[in-house]
């Protein structure tokens, strides 16, 4: 398994600003992912964070809005840019060691945009 | 393509009675299936997983699930509910899709446990 931490755990931001979320894994992992969980909803995959190359985004998510970095095998960041109230969600990081089959999740970052 | 349907958005049981959370899936490829639990204000915790070995899978906290290919189901059960089981449960399918493993989450089932 893998233990995943996220910072910040929660934040309140003003519209038009940006928030960067950090995800740290306690061991080297092959795959890292970012998900969004809107209030009362299930999880939706935003993108796969690729080490040393651009992230792979899912349909409906774009790099300008959700830039992602992954400088090494244990760390990734997600930035949510130009915030609007519709971005108020929980953002979760996950990681997997082989083939992305079993994913372990961080505790999530709760974002409220005013 | 793959999809997951959790048949109940809410389930309420009394403490000490059995739990049944229903999940049906569809997948073009041989899937792996998971159940995750999310307690209030917490992240997701893996309960159990099926990856083409034994069809009856035992997980943590007394939960188990049975993979039934003929019924495309992966229902989660527990013989006796505990108050601490109250949480949101997600059924998840993982299958090869365009050369990569993709996770698809069900909509979730909220389990209430009454004293």
Interface residues (C-beta under 8 A of the other chain):
Chain A: X1 X4 X33 X41 X42 X43 X44 X45 X48 X92 X94 X99 X100 X101 X102 X103 X104 X105 X106 X107 X108 X110
Chain B: X32 X34 X36 X41 X42 X43 X44 X45 X46 X49 X51 X90 X94 X100 X101 X102 X103 X105 X106 X107 X108
